[in-house]
Amino acid sequence: MEKAEVVWQWMEDWYGSPEELAKVLDLALEMLFYLEEDTFDRKEVQKVVAALRGIAVGLRK
């Protein structure tokens, strides 16, 4: 399986669609600009970290 296929499969399995993953990544970008104590819910930050980690792992395979 090619890297692109792995990434698409992962995206569908975890987020359902590219649009849903894009929403999480948009939130990640916003967090990077405004991350301060009590700005975002801890679960939101963890969700973004998991998404970024998943992309990194998928691209390395």
Secondary structure, DSSP 8 states (H G I E B T S, - for coil): --HHHHHHHHHHHHHSSHHHHHHHHHHHHHHHHH--TTTS-HHHHHHHHHHHHHHHHHHH-
